[in-house]
Amino acid sequence: MAFRPGTPCGLTTYIRVPRLTSFVLKYNRILLKLSGEALMGQQQYGIDATRLMQYAEEIKAVAATGTQVAVVIGGGNIFRGVQAEAFGLDRVQGDYMGMLATVINSMALQSALEKLDVNTRLLSGVTIQRVCEPYIRRRALRHLEKGRVVIFGAGIGSPYFTTDSAASLRAIEIEADVVLKGTRVDGIYTADPEKDPTAVRYPEITFDEVMEKNLNVMDMTAFTLCKENNLPIIVFDMNKEGNLQRLLDGESVGTLVSMHGSEAYRSARPSTLQPAVKSTPDQQA
């Protein structure tokens, strides 16, 4: 309460001053890259409803903290463009088929999020007016600023580029603080942990070390985009419940890839956004 002296009637009045509770987020704007194949769950094809809802609940929990969330999801559970030549199809045509597969997954994720009362927008690199908005950078930024979860479908809209490349490019365009690559393993290892039981996980590693050791993080185009724009990547296990929230809470989850390691990154690359502020009901319009 604030004191206001000297009213005409000689009375003392008080003005209600809303209380602000502020907190600093580890990352204010993230781009989450999800594998289409992960949506299969234990199935051999398609979308597993349980896995889909798990992802939606994880994203909802993060968005509720004030973190701005953008998502790129692959289409490997339905069709991959690189499969086209094996079927005797033109590679370019196959890539466009793969883009449509990512739109199907994006629509499914959007529906799951909206079922949980999360405001979302689906923006596509290929114009499909009846089901999603065309990708426009300023529109994407506006949606994020309004607290909506933005899903980018159809890759970048051009053949020969993977959804990893789309994730890197969109993250740079929207000035995300980090690319979070959700996979089936909990980080980057010295070897494939599913094949080599002696493989050791890196808690952090630089871009140069990844290239020197020839480690498989993303395709080279996507990886180079992140390196040249000093955009860190965190590879983590998205299938472990609560991992996404723990990562954003500052816990050591997965493997951080950056220019100079985690400590140098945290001191040298401040967030592009101001810390979020939670408001009381008095402030909300």
BAPA-678742 format. One record per residue (C-alpha): residue number from 1; residue in one letter; x, y, z. Coordinates in Angstrom, 3 decimals. Layout:
BEGIN
    n  res        px        py        pz
  NUM    A         X         Y         Z
...
# end
This chain:
BEGIN
    n  res        px        py        pz
    1    M     0.000     0.000     0.000
    2    A     1.218     3.552    -0.757
    3    F     0.336     6.684     1.265
    4    R    -1.224     9.674    -0.519
    5    P    -1.469    12.814     1.714
    6    G    -3.493    16.018     1.311
    7    T    -6.889    15.012    -0.084
    8    P    -9.554    17.735    -0.382
    9    C   -11.593    16.295     2.500
   10    G    -8.590    16.101     4.792
   11    L    -8.698    12.318     4.652
   12    T    -5.811     9.991     4.142
   13    T    -6.226     7.599     1.210
   14    Y    -4.168     4.650     0.116
   15    I    -3.391     3.383    -3.349
   16    R    -2.965    -0.324    -3.947
   17    V     0.454    -0.992    -5.480
   18    P     0.724    -4.405    -7.204
   19    R     3.518    -6.604    -5.913
   20    L     5.965    -7.882    -8.485
   21    T     7.745   -11.182    -8.191
   22    S    10.625   -11.449   -10.639
   23    F    12.883   -14.327   -11.438
   24    V    15.700   -14.896   -13.890
   25    L    15.253   -17.716   -16.364
   26    K    18.252   -19.748   -17.467
   27    Y    16.987   -19.440   -21.051
   28    N    14.272   -17.004   -22.037
   29    R    13.669   -18.272   -25.565
   30    I    14.420   -21.803   -26.690
   31    L    14.066   -23.855   -29.835
   32    L    13.248   -27.481   -29.105
   33    K    14.141   -29.960   -31.857
   34    L    12.221   -33.224   -31.612
   35    S    12.757   -36.398   -33.578
   36    G     9.831   -37.658   -35.588
   37    E    10.962   -41.218   -34.937
   38    A    10.672   -40.626   -31.192
   39    L     6.934   -40.082   -31.663
   40    M     6.577   -43.751   -32.622
   41    G     7.142   -44.826   -29.030
   42    Q     7.149   -48.620   -29.056
   43    Q     5.386   -48.728   -32.416
   44    Q     7.003   -49.394   -35.755
   45    Y     5.299   -46.526   -37.548
   46    G     3.148   -43.484   -36.966
   47    I     2.386   -41.558   -33.771
   48    D     2.155   -43.039   -30.290
   49    A    -0.525   -41.118   -28.363
   50    T     1.163   -41.651   -24.993
   51    R     4.516   -40.303   -26.188
   52    L     2.817   -37.377   -27.907
   53    M     0.986   -36.339   -24.735
   54    Q     4.184   -36.729   -22.684
   55    Y     5.944   -34.260   -24.960
   56    A     2.981   -31.886   -24.827
   57    E     2.913   -31.938   -21.013
   58    E     6.666   -31.289   -20.840
   59    I     6.337   -28.321   -23.191
   60    K     3.350   -26.966   -21.247
   61    A     5.289   -27.074   -17.976
   62    V     8.186   -25.133   -19.493
   63    A     5.958   -22.553   -21.185
   64    A     4.167   -21.966   -17.863
   65    T     7.440   -20.666   -16.345
   66    G     7.551   -17.807   -18.858
   67    T    10.081   -19.408   -21.206
   68    Q     9.248   -18.713   -24.848
   69    V     9.121   -22.029   -26.695
   70    A     9.505   -22.791   -30.398
   71    V     9.480   -26.362   -31.721
   72    V    10.742   -28.097   -34.848
   73    I     9.777   -31.738   -35.261
   74    G    11.020   -34.262   -37.801
   75    G     8.959   -36.616   -39.944
   76    G    10.959   -39.846   -39.802
   77    N     8.070   -41.758   -38.225
   78    I     6.104   -41.251   -41.451
   79    F     8.495   -40.606   -44.336
   80    R    12.058   -39.449   -44.888
   81    G    13.050   -37.665   -48.079
   82    V    16.252   -39.712   -48.349
   83    Q    14.075   -42.840   -48.698
   84    A    12.714   -41.597   -52.010
   85    E    15.538   -42.901   -54.177
   86    A    15.160   -46.373   -52.667
   87    F    11.561   -46.348   -53.896
   88    G    12.600   -45.107   -57.327
   89    L    11.247   -41.598   -56.639
   90    D    12.827   -38.284   -57.466
   91    R    14.826   -36.953   -54.477
   92    V    13.257   -33.499   -54.640
   93    Q     9.766   -34.976   -54.702
   94    G    10.726   -37.216   -51.794
   95    D    11.947   -34.250   -49.760
   96    Y     8.636   -32.477   -50.252
   97    M     6.867   -35.640   -49.104
   98    G     9.060   -35.560   -46.007
   99    M     8.090   -31.930   -45.393
  100    L     4.424   -32.909   -45.435
  101    A     5.228   -35.641   -42.897
  102    T     6.628   -32.980   -40.549
  103    V     3.434   -30.956   -40.961
  104    I     1.378   -34.005   -39.921
  105    N     3.514   -34.392   -36.782
  106    S     3.327   -30.654   -36.111
  107    M    -0.467   -30.723   -36.367
  108    A    -0.577   -33.651   -33.949
  109    L     1.636   -31.827   -31.434
  110    Q    -0.417   -28.648   -31.817
  111    S    -3.617   -30.585   -31.121
  112    A    -2.073   -32.256   -28.060
  113    L    -0.924   -28.900   -26.668
  114    E    -4.297   -27.278   -27.254
  115    K    -5.937   -30.191   -25.456
  116    L    -3.871   -29.042   -22.455
  117    D    -5.053   -25.426   -22.940
  118    V    -1.719   -24.220   -24.339
  119    N    -1.983   -21.474   -26.960
  120    T    -0.070   -22.525   -30.059
  121    R     0.592   -21.425   -33.612
  122    L     1.763   -23.659   -36.450
  123    L     3.898   -21.898   -39.088
  124    S     4.873   -23.767   -42.224
  125    G     7.759   -23.321   -44.644
  126    V     5.373   -24.560   -47.365
  127    T     2.097   -22.687   -47.828
  128    I    -0.865   -24.787   -46.663
  129    Q    -3.431   -22.125   -45.925
  130    R    -6.204   -24.261   -44.462
  131    V    -4.103   -25.887   -41.724
  132    C    -1.266   -23.507   -40.821
  133    E     0.122   -20.019   -41.214
  134    P     2.949   -19.304   -43.655
  135    Y     6.287   -18.746   -41.972
  136    I     6.978   -15.036   -41.498
  137    R     9.748   -14.148   -39.085
  138    R     8.068   -11.103   -37.560
  139    R     4.850   -13.031   -37.071
  140    A     6.729   -15.843   -35.340
  141    L     8.403   -13.356   -32.996
  142    R     5.082   -11.733   -32.180
  143    H     3.512   -15.083   -31.307
  144    L     6.436   -15.898   -29.011
  145    E     6.232   -12.511   -27.304
  146    K     2.552   -13.182   -26.604
  147    G     3.464   -16.429   -24.844
  148    R     2.294   -18.803   -27.556
  149    V     4.153   -22.013   -28.332
  150    V     5.270   -21.748   -31.968
  151    I     5.688   -24.911   -34.032
  152    F     7.643   -24.710   -37.277
  153    G     6.553   -27.285   -39.865
  154    A     7.778   -28.294   -43.337
  155    G    11.444   -27.641   -42.600
  156    I    12.727   -24.533   -44.363
  157    G    10.481   -25.243   -47.355
  158    S    13.282   -26.301   -49.703
  159    P    14.558   -29.780   -50.642
  160    Y    17.973   -31.136   -49.613
  161    F    17.768   -29.527   -46.160
  162    T    17.071   -31.574   -43.041
  163    T    14.866   -30.632   -40.117
  164    D    18.087   -30.198   -38.109
  165    S    19.032   -27.442   -40.543
  166    A    15.541   -25.984   -40.189
  167    A    15.912   -26.003   -36.400
  168    S    19.255   -24.183   -36.552
  169    L    18.042   -21.623   -39.073
  170    R    14.767   -20.874   -37.277
  171    A    16.594   -20.608   -33.932
  172    I    18.958   -18.016   -35.396
  173    E    16.115   -16.098   -37.021
  174    I    14.052   -15.859   -33.825
  175    E    17.182   -15.119   -31.740
  176    A    16.758   -18.158   -29.506
  177    D    19.186   -18.565   -26.622
  178    V    19.808   -22.251   -27.303
  179    V    18.848   -25.214   -29.474
  180    L    17.663   -28.144   -27.363
  181    K    17.904   -31.377   -29.321
  182    G    15.731   -34.041   -27.735
  183    T    16.905   -37.558   -28.570
  184    R    16.735   -41.113   -27.225
  185    V    20.124   -40.820   -25.481
  186    D    21.171   -38.494   -22.675
  187    G    23.870   -36.580   -24.506
  188    I    26.894   -36.935   -26.779
  189    Y    29.125   -39.943   -26.200
  190    T    32.594   -40.998   -27.275
  191    A    30.849   -43.749   -29.276
  192    D    27.303   -44.962   -29.889
  193    P    26.121   -45.960   -26.378
  194    E    23.545   -48.341   -27.871
  195    K    26.372   -50.306   -29.505
  196    D    29.375   -49.680   -27.251
  197    P    28.841   -50.210   -23.487
  198    T    32.180   -48.514   -22.732
  199    A    31.091   -45.226   -24.330
  200    V    31.465   -42.189   -22.056
  201    R    29.202   -39.121   -22.083
  202    Y    30.615   -35.624   -22.500
  203    P    28.976   -33.186   -20.052
  204    E    30.189   -30.342   -22.280
  205    I    32.206   -30.022   -25.456
  206    T    33.173   -27.297   -27.911
  207    F    32.127   -27.050   -31.553
  208    D    35.719   -27.569   -32.644
  209    E    36.094   -30.713   -30.533
  210    V    32.939   -32.202   -32.051
  211    M    34.366   -31.675   -35.524
  212    E    37.824   -32.936   -34.589
  213    K    36.402   -36.100   -33.030
  214    N    33.895   -36.534   -35.882
  215    L    31.005   -36.906   -33.446
  216    N    27.484   -37.128   -34.823
  217    V    25.418   -34.275   -33.348
  218    M    23.592   -32.768   -36.332
  219    D    24.162   -32.739   -40.060
  220    M    27.082   -30.515   -40.996
  221    T    24.953   -27.702   -42.441
  222    A    22.914   -27.393   -39.241
  223    F    25.970   -27.707   -37.013
  224    T    27.950   -25.106   -38.956
  225    L    25.045   -22.632   -38.760
  226    C    25.076   -22.923   -34.977
  227    K    28.862   -22.654   -34.762
  228    E    29.116   -19.581   -36.984
  229    N    26.357   -17.811   -35.043
  230    N    27.615   -18.823   -31.593
  231    L    24.341   -20.611   -30.882
  232    P    24.814   -23.350   -28.255
  233    I    23.262   -26.788   -28.626
  234    I    22.221   -29.092   -25.807
  235    V    21.647   -32.747   -26.667
  236    F    19.539   -34.553   -24.072
  237    D    17.129   -37.430   -23.519
  238    M    13.648   -36.050   -24.151
  239    N    11.993   -39.373   -23.356
  240    K    12.943   -39.191   -19.676
  241    E    10.072   -37.488   -17.897
  242    G    10.954   -34.089   -16.422
  243    N    14.283   -33.768   -18.241
  244    L    13.293   -30.679   -20.188
  245    Q    12.254   -28.804   -17.054
  246    R    15.363   -29.917   -15.141
  247    L    17.558   -28.678   -17.969
  248    L    15.901   -25.261   -17.936
  249    D    16.152   -25.165   -14.141
  250    G    19.927   -25.217   -14.532
  251    E    20.622   -28.869   -13.740
  252    S    23.371   -30.683   -15.627
  253    V    21.333   -32.606   -18.188
  254    G    22.695   -33.916   -21.478
  255    T    25.694   -32.424   -23.282
  256    L    26.295   -28.731   -23.935
  257    V    28.010   -27.825   -27.217
  258    S    29.306   -24.261   -27.335
  259    M    32.248   -22.183   -28.499
  260    H    34.267   -22.268   -25.273
  261    G    32.534   -24.617   -22.832
  262    S    29.716   -23.993   -20.390
  263    E    31.350   -21.477   -18.028
  264    A    32.619   -19.238   -20.799
  265    Y    29.262   -19.445   -22.546
  266    R    27.315   -18.396   -19.488
  267    S    29.558   -15.374   -18.897
  268    A    30.016   -14.328   -22.525
  269    R    26.530   -14.791   -24.014
  270    P    23.812   -13.004   -22.034
  271    S    20.207   -13.684   -22.922
  272    T    18.783   -11.630   -25.771
  273    L    15.666   -10.992   -23.686
  274    Q    14.965    -9.331   -20.383
  275    P    14.209   -11.600   -17.398
  276    A    10.554   -12.556   -17.296
  277    V     8.283   -11.030   -14.696
  278    K     5.373   -12.856   -13.171
  279    S     2.420   -10.607   -12.527
  280    T    -0.282   -10.724    -9.933
  281    P    -3.948   -10.828   -10.983
  282    D    -4.093    -7.060   -10.355
  283    Q    -1.746    -6.480   -13.309
  284    Q    -3.381    -8.832   -15.767
  285    A    -5.746    -7.280   -18.239
# end
